[in-house]
Amino acid sequence: MSEMGNLVPSVDRALTMLELLAKSKNGISMSEMSRKLSLPKSSIHLILTTLERRGYLQKNPQSRKYQFGLKMFSLSRIAVENLEMRDQAHPFLISLMKKTGLTVHMGVLEWGEVVIIEKVDTPSLIKVATWIGRRMDVNCTGVGKALLAFMTEEDFQDFIKANKLTKHNHKSIASINELRKELEIIHKQGYALDDEEDEIGLRCIGAPIFDSSQKVVAAISVAGTTSQIESSRIHAIAKDVMKTAKNISAQLGYWGT
């Protein structure tokens, strides 16, 4: 089957509509969009209404033309910021991979999940099954717990209200009280440990990254099997992870200790 045959028609139409809208200076009406794309108004209407309700588009009540909404600009801003942060962090992540011999990740918090925005693999035959763009649970990953431990209490409360704690196995922390205790420890020691909580047989050590406003904006981690990250090595590896996170934070303008 060809790549075009694998497309989802409604998603493909929505993206084509957004691309057309991006070329317009003053917005586009439903009739104009229907004519330019040779699509029925009924299909156009459903997609436009959905995007408008989700905040990605807004309709001018006078001209009845559609334009990009605030949520679209917010996504664009997040994407640009993440790209800049990746560029600044990349040399440090490579150095951390070489020093530890472990796979290195960088992730951000987005809508209650960790999203991997950078990954540096090792030359080793042992590979961690992750990729850039993968979404992961916050409560059972090193990156996720590092992000939670250093966010404000208000942001943490918002997270708890909006999200459920997923339990992957018997080691996963799925209780809010247990998670709070874990986050207190992480905050004191400066790093988070995923001790087979996401996947049995794998460990992950994460540390937070701060920006010039002193806010946690991302986290990095190293990941490997339990034989690669033995219990006796955890503290030493954590020092390297924290040092790397501190160096990246400094690149972003963070002046804290």
C-alpha positions in Angstrom: 0.0 0.0 0.0 1.3 3.5 -0.9 1.9 6.2 1.8 -1.0 8.1 0.4 -3.2 5.1 1.0 -2.4 5.2 4.7 -3.7 8.7 5.2 -6.8 9.4 7.4 -9.1 11.5 5.1 -10.5 13.8 7.8 -7.1 14.6 9.3 -5.6 15.1 5.8 -8.4 17.5 5.0 -8.0 19.4 8.3 -4.3 19.8 7.7 -4.8 20.9 4.1 -7.3 23.6 5.4 -4.8 24.8 7.9 -2.1 25.1 5.3 -4.5 27.1 3.0 -5.4 29.3 6.0 -1.7 29.9 6.7 -1.3 31.4 3.2 -4.1 33.9 3.8 -3.4 37.4 5.2 -7.0 38.2 6.2 -8.6 34.8 6.9 -10.8 32.6 4.7 -14.6 32.1 4.7 -16.1 28.6 4.6 -17.4 29.2 1.1 -14.1 30.4 -0.2 -12.3 27.4 1.4 -14.9 25.0 -0.1 -14.3 26.5 -3.5 -10.5 26.5 -3.4 -10.2 22.9 -2.1 -13.1 21.5 -4.1 -14.7 20.1 -1.0 -18.3 20.0 0.1 -19.4 22.7 2.6 -20.7 20.1 4.9 -17.2 18.5 5.4 -15.6 21.9 5.7 -18.1 23.1 8.2 -17.6 20.1 10.6 -13.8 20.5 10.5 -13.9 24.3 11.0 -16.4 24.0 13.8 -14.3 21.4 15.6 -11.1 23.4 15.3 -12.9 26.6 16.4 -14.3 24.9 19.5 -10.9 23.5 20.4 -9.4 27.0 20.2 -7.2 26.4 17.1 -9.3 28.7 14.9 -11.5 31.8 15.5 -14.2 33.3 13.3 -14.7 37.0 12.7 -18.4 37.6 13.4 -18.5 40.5 10.9 -16.6 39.0 7.9 -17.4 35.4 8.9 -13.8 34.5 8.0 -11.7 32.1 9.9 -8.2 32.9 11.3 -5.8 31.0 13.6 -6.8 31.1 17.2 -4.7 31.6 20.3 -4.1 27.8 20.9 -2.5 27.5 17.5 -0.1 30.3 18.4 0.6 28.7 21.7 1.5 25.4 20.1 3.8 27.2 17.7 5.5 29.0 20.5 6.0 25.7 22.4 7.5 24.1 19.3 9.9 26.9 18.7 11.0 27.0 22.4 11.5 23.2 22.4 13.6 23.4 19.3 15.8 26.1 20.7 16.2 24.2 24.0 17.1 21.0 22.1 19.8 22.8 20.1 21.4 24.3 23.3 21.2 21.0 25.2 22.4 18.7 22.5 26.2 18.9 23.0 25.7 18.3 26.8 23.5 15.3 26.1 26.1 13.7 23.8 28.8 14.2 26.5 26.5 12.6 29.1 25.9 9.6 26.8 29.6 9.2 26.3 30.4 9.4 30.0 27.8 7.1 31.2 27.4 4.8 28.2 23.6 5.1 28.6 20.8 6.3 26.4 20.0 10.0 27.2 16.5 11.6 27.0 15.2 15.1 27.2 11.5 15.7 27.9 8.9 18.3 28.6 5.6 18.3 30.3 2.7 18.7 27.9 -1.0 18.2 28.8 -0.2 15.9 31.7 2.3 13.7 29.9 6.0 13.7 29.3 6.9 14.2 25.7 10.4 13.2 24.6 11.9 16.1 22.6 15.5 14.8 22.2 17.2 11.4 22.4 20.8 10.4 22.2 21.4 6.7 21.7 24.5 4.7 22.6 26.5 2.7 20.2 25.6 -0.3 22.3 23.4 -3.1 20.8 21.1 -2.7 23.8 18.5 -0.1 22.7 15.8 1.6 24.7 12.5 1.5 22.9 11.8 5.2 22.9 11.7 7.9 20.2 11.4 11.7 19.8 7.7 12.6 20.2 6.9 9.6 22.4 4.4 10.5 25.2 5.0 8.8 28.6 3.4 8.8 32.0 4.7 11.3 34.4 4.4 9.4 37.7 6.6 6.4 36.6 9.4 7.9 34.6 12.6 9.7 35.7 12.0 12.7 33.5 8.4 12.9 34.7 9.1 12.7 38.4 11.9 15.2 38.0 9.5 17.7 36.4 6.8 17.1 39.1 9.2 17.4 42.0 10.3 20.9 41.1 7.1 22.5 39.9 5.1 24.9 42.1 2.5 23.6 44.4 -0.2 25.3 42.4 1.0 23.6 39.2 1.2 20.2 41.0 -2.4 20.6 42.3 -3.6 21.4 38.7 -1.8 18.3 37.5 -3.4 16.1 40.1 -6.9 17.4 39.4 -6.5 16.9 35.6 -4.7 13.6 35.5 -4.9 10.0 36.7 -1.8 8.2 38.0 -1.2 5.2 35.7 0.1 1.9 37.2 2.2 -0.1 34.8 3.3 -2.8 37.2 3.6 -3.5 40.9 6.5 -1.0 41.3 4.6 2.0 39.8 3.5 4.7 42.2 -0.2 5.2 41.7 -1.1 6.8 45.0 -1.0 10.6 45.4 0.3 10.3 49.0 3.0 7.9 47.9 3.9 10.2 45.0 4.1 13.2 47.3 6.6 11.4 49.6 8.6 10.3 46.6 8.7 13.9 45.2 9.9 15.3 48.5 12.9 12.9 48.4 13.6 13.8 44.8 13.5 17.5 45.7 16.0 17.0 48.5 18.5 14.8 46.6 18.1 16.6 43.2 17.4 13.7 41.0 14.6 11.2 40.3 14.9 7.4 40.0 12.5 5.2 37.9 13.4 1.9 39.4 11.6 -0.4 37.0 8.4 1.6 37.5 7.7 2.1 33.8 9.0 -1.2 32.6 10.4 -4.1 34.5 14.1 -4.5 33.8 14.8 -0.9 33.0 16.0 2.0 35.2 16.1 5.7 34.6 17.7 8.6 36.4 16.4 12.1 35.8 17.1 15.7 36.8 15.3 19.0 36.2 16.2 21.8 33.9 15.4 25.4 34.8 15.2 28.6 32.6 16.0 32.2 33.3 12.7 32.7 35.2 13.8 30.0 37.7 11.0 27.7 36.5 11.4 24.0 35.6 10.9 23.7 31.9 12.3 20.3 31.0 14.2 17.4 32.4 16.9 15.0 31.2 17.5 11.4 32.1 19.7 8.4 31.4 18.1 5.0 30.8 19.3 1.5 30.7 18.8 -2.0 31.9 19.2 -2.9 35.6 22.5 -4.6 34.7 23.7 -1.4 33.1 22.4 0.8 36.0 23.3 -1.4 39.0 22.1 -0.2 42.4 25.8 0.5 43.4 26.1 2.9 40.4 23.0 5.0 40.8 24.4 7.7 43.0 27.5 8.2 40.8 25.4 8.3 37.6 23.0 10.7 39.3 25.8 13.2 39.9 26.7 13.2 36.2 23.0 13.7 35.2 22.6 16.5 37.7 25.7 18.2 36.6 24.6 18.0 32.9 21.2 19.4 33.8 22.8 22.3 35.7 25.0 23.1 32.7 22.0 23.1 30.4 20.1 25.3 32.8 23.0 27.8 32.8 22.8 27.9 29.0 19.1 28.8 29.4 19.9 31.7 31.7 19.3 30.0 35.1 21.3 31.6 37.9 20.2 29.5 40.8 22.5 27.1 42.8 
